[in-house]
């Protein structure tokens, strides 16, 4: 019997090649989307799970409390002291490891490059499971000048993997006066797994001076990650309590000093975060040298899109199967007359459904392999098809296959197996009623499609707004070059040498990275702000005006010792009506006080996802620069870049040279928004495409139901255009009805999403109008083909059977 079912199913599908192709195509796309999301989800939830010591690995985190006990913030960073102190004072902590990433200069021959180098305590490989190609992981970090490198770094630096005992020339990144020293390779590790928060190419021992460990104020320096390994079965809450007892006892004097010197009466409580929770954490993400942190929101959206696509593909199957049911009515009648039971017919139709799903599943796998590189680029992953052969994923795909087969085939099987055999044999079977099920499914399809169209248009508009918004300063033809610890004398010499080329219009130094600090205004009011170290040329080079007062000037030596500039946001925060001459008190820096010299116009010094905050500019001689800006003439990029590179290498032969164009740097800030836009665009295109197939199926159903009506209308003189309009109007009504559900949902969703941006577009009616018109046009084009085809039918053929 099973063989008979299979033979009939195969013949039926082979006779309806177009129908089968449409169904297989839709299901293949839906299943491929679902498989990609399963791959993605598997990778997300498996992050950091490969370490043998899980689940006993934790990261030390901090909870900050006000003097009244109210929580004011959390942080995943610690300092020098937390790891060693807690490991010594809490018996349940078997080992502790501090982990810090820095940029260090590495010399190979005459070439110097800046590479990311990680520092870790000796117990690093006792806690974490990173396999070695060569060397002993237990002893690899014991010697001060030892280094563990990855296979890729071994090939890159030495040209081979067998490098145990060889030397690399590196600078100590903590010492600004450091020279290149040889580090001995004591281990070669395999490439860090893709789903690892810790990825390293170069790893050296974490060295701490005794003076740093004895300075109790280092409890408050938070700049690295500290991980601990607990005894199996430890009570985490009890361990946290013991950690805080150690902290309160050891840091008592430091807390008193902080309260007296800085007026800081806030409290800190230390907690433990499971190592495997970092990757998807929103409050305490993997950062500061850790990689791969992702928002769970992206997983939710990708899963939603995949489910939408798969759902629509199943809806298509239902619509197309029911649309063809009239052609199979006689087959059903004959089988019932000769004794076929309803359950046998249900089994037959479900068999056809599973056969189609099997074909779709195979094509879906092929499709996954084809689009995986693009998907990896969008999702910032390195997934491989080999991931599919995980036993859990195989079970997941099997469940997906069975669920899809049942969802796609159950309803048509119940409907078709219930036909009256007498009516089917006399061609009197009709799909009675208004087909609420089919029309509801089409409304659902276009509700989803319209929702995604609105989302895509909104994300596209917001992205264009971000990349085109005036930042308040000029980034055209502006080159930035990093140079750590750049002194005033070096900056002056560098400017002189660079401006010997007439294509270099201006040069200005600035601090590297972003500095943040606090100071007092109006007596005792504290303000937090971004702290910039510049010289008089910086504001002119980026074309930011001084609105009140004046800019720094080399003609006034006191500008570098007693004066500061502030931006408009600082003035607003300080509530100054007349900012010129106001005093900013750095009470914690030997009670240094600075006078406001001028007010700088606000500009977007950070990403547009962050509001412009208070900003203070200084020329304090004690502060060093970290990079410089070079303004060049348009169209002279090649020659100017060569001149800048040659000058830099001549003046600073032991420093690595890297440059960036500031406008490129600004555009790269919005790469995540660009990926969102592409993901939504692909999801929307797929949804619309599969929805059109479903609409085509319903158009086929409608044409079959109204064949004789169309024949009568044509005999009575109806034109082809009027008949096509009659058939098309019904479907356009369904699309318009879908807007009733889609628009409120879309408005709520995009409005919530836009709240993440302080600078954003407004949700306006034009986006909804564009989405509605697009949905109507797509539906009209899809239905018109079938409607015109039905209208062109010969009425004699349609009425002959009456």
N, C-alpha and C positions, 0 to 999 in steps of 0.2 A: 504493500500500500504506500509506504514511504517513497518507494521508487516511482510509483504512479503519480504521487503528488509532485515530486521533483520534475518528472517529465512534463506534466501539464504546466507547471509554473514556468519551466524553461521555454516551452513553446509559446506560452502567452506573452512572455516578455520579449521573445524574439520577434513575434508578429507585430509588436508595438514598439518599434525601435526608437522613434522620437520620444514617446512617453517614457520609455525606460531610460533613455539618455538624459532627459530632463531630470527625472527623479534621482538617478545616480549622481548627476552633477551637483544637484542641490544637497543631497545627503553627504557627498564627498567633501564639499566645502564645509558643511556643518560639522562633520566628524573631524576633519583636519583642524578646524578652529578649536574644537574641544580637546583634541590630542595635544595641540601646542600649549594650551592652557594647563593641561595636566602636567606636561613637561615643566612648564614654568613654575607651577605650584609645588611640584616635587622638589625642584631645585631650591625654592624659597624655604620650605619647611625643613629641608635637610641641611641648612646652613650650620656649619660647625658641629654637626653630629658625629663626625668621623673620629673624634678624639677618644681614645680608650678610657680616659678618666672621667668622661661625662657620666652622670650628671653632677659630679662633685666639683666642677670648676665654676668659680664665680668671679665676677669683677667687683672690686670695692667701689661703691658709689657714695655720694654725699647728698644729704637732705639739709637744706638751709632753713633755719627758723628765726623769726623775729624775737626780740626780748620777751614778748608776750606769749611765745610758743606757736605762733601762726607760721605755717610753711610758706616760704617766699621763693623757693626754687629747688632744683635738683641738678646734679652734675655727675658725669661719669669719669671725670678726671681726678687724679690725686697727685701727690708730690713725692719727694724723696723718702719721707719718713713712714708713711702708712704701711707699706708692705713689710719692711723689716721689723717695725715696732709691733704690729699685730701678730706676725709670725712668731715673735719671741714671747709675747704675752698671752696668746690664746692657744691652749693645747690642741684644740680640734683642727687648727690650721697646720697641715703637713708641710706646705711649701708656699712661698710667695714669689711672684715675678713682676718686676717693673718693666714696662715696654714703652719705648719712645722712638718715634721716627724723626730723623733730621736730614738735611741736605749736606753732604760732605763732598769735598773735592777728591777725585781719584786721578792719578797720573799714570799714563801708559806711554812710555817713550817720551816724546815731546808734547803729546796731546793730553789736555786736562779737561775732564768732564765732571759736572756736578751730578751725583747720583743720590737716590734716596737710600739712606743707611739706617738700619734699625738697631737699637741698643736694648739688650735684655739681660736679666740676671742669669746666673749659672744654672738655675733650676728650670730654665725655659723648656728644654727638651725632656725633662722629667715630668712636666705637667702636660705638655702638648705633644701630639703624635704626628710629627713630620718625619717621614722616612728618610734615611740617609743612603746615598749612593756609596760614599766612602767616608771613613772617619768614625769616631766614637761619640755619639750624641751626649753621653753622660759627662764627658770631659772636654767637649769641644770649646766651651766658653770659659774655661778655668783661667787661662793665661790672659793678661791684660791686652796684649797685642795680637790676639787670635781673631780669626774671622771665619764665619761659615757662609758659603755662597751657594746659590742654586745652580743646577745644571746649565741653565741658560746663561747665567753670568759667567760660568767657567768657560763656556764656548765663546762668549762675547769678548772676554778679557784675555783669555789664554789660548783660545782656538782649540781646546780639547777639554775632556771631562776629568782626566786623570791628573789632578792638580794638587793633590794633598802634599803639604809641605812647601809649596811655592809661595811667593810673597806678592802683595799688592801695596803700592804706595798710596797712602791716604792721609788726609789731614784730620785732626781731632776737631769735630764741629763745635765743641764747647769752648775751644781756646782760639780767640781771634788772632793771636800771634803764632799759632801752631805752624809747624813745618811738615812737609811730607815725611812720613815714617813708614817703614815696612810692617805690614800685618801678615802673619803667617796663616795660610789656609789650613784649618784644622778639621774641616768637614765640608762635604758637598751634599746638599739636600736635593731631593726630587722637587719638581715644580709644585708650588702650593696649590691645593685643589681649588677649582673654580668656586666652590661653595664654602669658602673659608674667609672669615673676617680678618684673619692674619695672613698677609701675603708678603713675603720678603724675598729679595734678591741678594741682599748683603746684610749680615747680622754680626754685630760685634758685642763684646761684654759691656754691661752697664757698670760704669765706674763712678763712684761717689767719694768725694774727699771726706775725711774724718770731720773736718770743720763744718761741712754741710750737714752731716748726721747729728752733730752736737748742737746745732742751732735750732732751738725749739720753734722759732718763727717759721721754719720751713713746713710746719703743719699746714700753713695757709697758702703755700705755693702749689697750685694745681695745674699741671701741664703734661701729665703722662697717664698711662693706663696701668693699673695694678691688678693682677689676677692672683687668686689664692686657690689652693687645692685643699678641700676639707676631707677629714676622715669619713669613710662610708657610714651613712646612717646618722650623721651629725644633725643636731637640731639647729637649723639656720637662725631662728629667732634668738636662741640662746647665744650663738656665736656672735651675732650682731650686738647683743647686750654686753658681752665681754669686750668686744672691740671698743665700744664707747666708754667702758670703764677704763681701759688702757689709755684712750685718748684724753679723757678728762683728767686723769692723774698726771700724765706726762706733759700735757699742754697747758696746765693750770697757769704757770707763770707767763706763758706766751699769750694766753687769753687776757690776762690782766694788762700786759704791755700793749696789746692791740686796743683795749678799751681806753687806756690812758693816752696813748699816742695818736690813735686814729679815731677815737670815739666810736669804735666798732663793738657794740654789745650784742651782736647777732650770735646765734648758736649754730653748731654743726652737729649733725648726727650721721654716723656712717652706717650704710646698709650694704647688702650683698645682692647683686643681680646675677641670675643664672647666665652663664656664658652663652647658651644657645638662644637667649631671649633678645640679645642685642640687635640682631639683624633687622627685625621688624618692629623694634621698639620706637614709639613716637616721643617718649619723654627722655629716654636714656639710650640714644642710638649708638651704633658703632662709629666712632670718629676718632680724631686725633691720632692718626697713624693706622687706624683700622679701616677696612674697605668694605664695599659692597652693601652698605646700609640701604634699605629700600623701604618705601612707604607701603604699608598694607593696603592703602587706598588703591594703588595701582593694581594689586592682585584682585581686589573686588571689582574694579572696572573691567579688567581683562576677562575675568570670569563671567561678568554680566554680559559683555559683548558676545563671548563664545556661546553662552546659553541662549541668547537672543537668536544668533545665527542657526544654532541647532534646532531650536524650537520652530523657527520659520521653515527650516528644511522639512521638519516632520509635518508641519501644516500643509506644505506643498504636496507631500505624499498623499495626505488625506484628500485634499481638494482634487488632485489629478486622478486618484483612484475612483472617487465618487463620480467625477466628470465622465469617466469611461464606463461607468456601471451599466448604462443603458445598452451599450454594445455587448455586454456580457450577460444581459438579462436572460436570453434564450438558453445560454450555456447553463446558467443556474437553474432555470426551469427544468431542463432535460435531466440534470443530475438529481434534482429532487424527485422527479417522476419515477426514475429508475431506482429510487430507494436511498439516495444520498441524504444523510442526516445533517442537521444544522451544524453540529459540532465538527463534522467532517469538512463542511464548507469553510467554517471558521479556521480549521487547521490548514486547509488549502490556501486561503488568502493570507494567513499569517506566514505560511511557508514562502509565499511569493515575496512578502515583506522582508523576511529574513534573507532571502536570496539576493534581493536588491541591496539590502544593508551590507551583505558580505562583499558584494562588488564595490559598493561605495566605500567600505572600510579599506579594501585593498587600494583603491584609487586615492583614498584619503591619506594612506601611508606614503604613497608616491608624492602626493601634494605636499605633505609635511617636509619631506626630504628636499623638495624644490624650493620651498619658501623659508626653510629654517635659517639660512644666512641672513635674509632680510629681517626675519623675526628677531634674531639675535642682536642685530644692529639696533632695532627699535627698542628692545627690552634691555639692552646693555648686558647681554648674557653671552655665554659660550656653550650653549647646549648642543648636544650631538644626538644623532638618531640612536646611537648605542644605548642612550639612557632609557629607550623604550623597552629594553629587555630586562628591566628590573621586575622581580616577581610581583611587587605591589602594583606597579604600573600595568603589568599584563592583566592582573585581576581587575584593575580599574578600567582598562580598555574593554575587557570582556563584559563587565557590567554595563559600560557605555553602549556596547554593541547590542546587548539584550534589551536594554531600556529603549534604545532608539527603534529597534525592530518592533517592540510592543507598542510604543507610542505611535509610530507611523502606521502600523497595520491593524491595531485593535478596532478602532472605530469603523474603518471601511469593511472589515471582516464582519462585524455585527450587522451593519446596514445591508450589505450585499447578501449575506446568508439568510436575511429575513424576508426576501422577496417572495410573493405568492406565485407558485409555479404556473397556475392557470393563466393569470394575467400576463406573465412574462411570455408564455407561448403564443398568446394572442396579441402580442405587442400593445397591451393595454397598461403596462406598468408605467407609472409616472413618478417622478421625484416630487412627492406631494408637499404642500406647504410652501413656505417662503424660504426654505433652506437656511433657517436661522443659524445652524451650526457653521455652514460654509461662510455665510456673510459675516458672522462674528469673528471667524478666524481671519478673514481678510481685514476687517477693522483692526484686529489685534496686530496683524502684520504691519499695517501702515501706521499704527500708533507707535510701534517700536521704531519703524523707519523714520517717521517724522521727528520723534524724540532724538534720535541719533543725528539727524540732519541739523536740528537746532543746536545740539551740543557741538557738532563739528564747526558750524558757522560761528558760534560764540567763541570757541577756542581759537579759531583762525583770526577772528577780529581782535581778540585780546593779544594774540601773538604779534600781529601787525602793529598794534598799538604800542607794545613794549619795545619792539625793535625800531620804531619810527619816532617815538616820543623824544622831544627835546630834553636832553639831559642837563641843560643849563650850563654846559661848557663845550668847548670844541675838542673833538678827538681826531680831527682830520690830519692826516700826514704826521701823526705823532708816534714816535718810537719810544718804547720803554726798555731799558737795559738794567738788569740787576747787578748790583755791586755792594756786597755787605760791608759794613763798617767803613763807609766812605767818609773821610774827614773833610773839613772845610778847605784845607789846603789842596787836597786831591781833587775836590769838586771844582775849585777855581782853576787848577791846571788843566783838568779835563775839558772845561768849557773853552779855555783859550785854544787848546789844540784842536778841538772839534770845529770851532768856528773859523779855522783857517781855510776850510772849504766853504765857498760862497753858497753852496746848496744847503748848508746847515744854518737855519735862520735863528734858532735859539736853543739854549740848553738850560735845564733847571733840575736840581736834585730834590729828593724827597725821601722821607723815611720808608723803609720796606715794610710790606704787610700792612696790617691795620692795628693801631694802638688804641686802647680804650682806658680811660681813667676817670677819676672824680676830683672835684675841687669845691670850695665853698664860695658863695656869693652872698651879698647882702648880710654879711655877718656870719650866720651859721647855717644857711640853706645849702644843701649839697646838690650838685648837678653831675650826672654822668655824661660823658661826651667822647667823641672821637678826637684823638690827640694827634695833630699833624706837625711834623718838623719840616720846614721848607726854607727857601731863601727868597729874596725879593723878585726873582724871575719866574717863580712857579705860577702865581695867579695870572700874570700876563700871557704865559705860554699856553694856558688852557682857556684864556679869554674869559675869566671870571672877574667881574668888576667889584671894586670896593665901593659900597653904597654910601657909607658915612666915614668920616675920618680919612685916613690915608693908608697906603700899603707900607710894608717894611721897606727900609732904604739903607743902603750901605753908608750913606752920608750921616746916619745917626747911630753911633756905636751902641747906645743904650737900647736900641731895638732888639738886640740879641741877648739882653740880660734882664730887662724889666718890662718889656711890652709883649702883648699878644693881640692877635686878631680873632674875632669870633664871627660865626655866621648868624643869619637871621633867626634860625631855629634856637640857637643859644640865647639870643636876646629875648625871644618870646618865652623860653623856659625860665629865664631869670627874672622876667617881668620888669625889664628896664625900659623906661620911657626915653632916657637919654643915655645910651650905652657908652659913649666916649668918655674915658676917664674913670670908668667903673673898675673895681678891683676884683681879681680872681685869686683866691687864697689856696695855695697848695700847702695846707697846714702840716701835712705829713712829711714834706720835703724841707725840713729845717725852716718851716714857716715862711717859705718863699711866697711873695705876693707880686702879682703882675698887673699892669695897667692896660686896659683895653684901648688899642690904638685906632682900630677901624672895624667896620662891620662888612663882612663879605656876603655877597648875594648867595642865597641857597643854591646848591647844585647837587645832582644825584651822584654822590661819591660811592654809593653802594648799589646793589641791584634794586630794580624797581619793585621787588617783592618786599622791600624794607622802606619805611617812611624816612624822609630826611630828618636826621636827628641833630642835636647840638654838636657843633664842630669848633675846635679851637686850634689856632695855628701859632707856632712858636718858632723862633730862630735860636733857641737855647744852645749855646756852644757845646754843652756837655752831651747833647744828643747827636748821634751819628746818623748819616743817611744810609739808605738801603738800596736805592735805585735812582736813576736819573731819566729825565724826559728829553727827547731830542726832536725838535720841529724841523722838518725838511721841506724843500720846495716840491710841489706836485710834479710828477713825471720824472723825478731824479732818483727813484727808489734804489735802483741797482748800484749806481755810483756812490750814493750817500751811505748805503748799508756797508759797502766795502770800506769806505773811509772810516765809519764808526767802528767797524770790527778791527781794522788795522790799528787805529788809535788806541782802542781798549787793550788789545793784546800787547802793544808796545809799552803802555803805561802800567798794566797790571798782568804781567806774564804768568803769574801763578794763580790767577783767578779764571774760572770758566766763563766763557762769553755766551750769553743767550739774550735774545731780543724778542719783542712782540710789538705788533702794531696795536695801538690802544683801541681802535675801532673794531678790529677782529676780536680782541679780548672782551669787549663789551657785548658783541654778538654772541660769543660762546657762553655768556652768562645765561642765555635763554635756550640752551640746548634741550633741557628737560621739557620746556613748553613746546619746542619743535617736535619732540618725540610724541608728546601727547597729541599734537595736531595730526601727525602721521598715523598714529594708532587709531584715532577716532575716524580719520578719513578712510582708512582701509576697512574698518569695521562697518562704517556707513555704506560704503560702496558694495560690500558683500551683502549687507542686509537688503539694500535696495534691489540688487541683482536677483537674490533669491525670492524677494517679495514679488518681483515682476513675474517670475515663473509661477508663483502661486496665483497671481491675478490672471495670468494667461489660462491656468487650469480652470478657474471659476468662469472665465469668459467662454471656454469650451463647453462647460456644463450648461451655462445659460443658453448658448446657441443650440445645443441639442434639445433642451427643454422647449425651446420656442421655435423649432424648425417649421412646424405647420403654421404657427401664428405668422411667421415671416412670409411663408408662401401665400397665405390669405391676404396679407397686407399688400404684397406685390401685385397680386391679381386685381386687388381693388384700386391699384394705381399709385401706391406709395413709392416714393423715389428711393434710390440706394442711399442717398445722403440722410434722408429722414429715418430710415431703418437703422443705419449705422449710428445715428445720433441717439435713437431710442435705446439701443443696446449699450452704448457707451455711458449714457447719463446715469444708469443704475450704479455702475461701478464708481463713477466720480462722486456720487452721493456717499458711497461707503468711505471713500478717501476723506471726504469732508467731515464725515462723522468721526473719523479717527482723530481729527484735529481737536475735537472736544475733549478727548482724553489726553492727547499728547501735549497740548500747549500748557495746561496747568502744571503737569509733571515736569516738563522741560523748564518752565519758568522757575519753579522752585529749585530744581537741581542746578541750573546754571547760575542762579543768584547766589546759592550757597557756595558754589565753586569760586565765583568771583570775589567772595568775601576774603579769600586768601591773599588778595592783591590790594595793597593800599592805593595803588594807582591802576585804575581799571576802566573799561568801557561801561556804559550803562546798558542795561537790558532794554532794548527798544523794540517797537512793533515791527521795524523793518526786517529784523532777523526772522521773526515769525512769518512775516509776509513772504519773504524769500523762500523759506522752508516749505510753506504751504504751496506756493507756485511750483516749486521744483517737484514736490510729491504729486501734484495734479498733472503736470506735464509728463512725468514718468508713467503715471497710471494711464493717461490718455494715449500715449504712444503704444503702450503695451496692449491695451484693450482694442485700439483702433484696428490693428491687424486682423484680429479674429472677428470683430464686428463687421468690417468691410467684406471679409471673406464670406460671412454668413449672409450678408445683404446681396452678394453677387450670385448666390445659389439659384438654380433653375427652380421656380415654384412648382413646375409640373412634377419634378422628382419628389419634392417634399409633400405633395398632396396625393400622390398616386396610391399610397397605402390606405387612404380613407375610403 
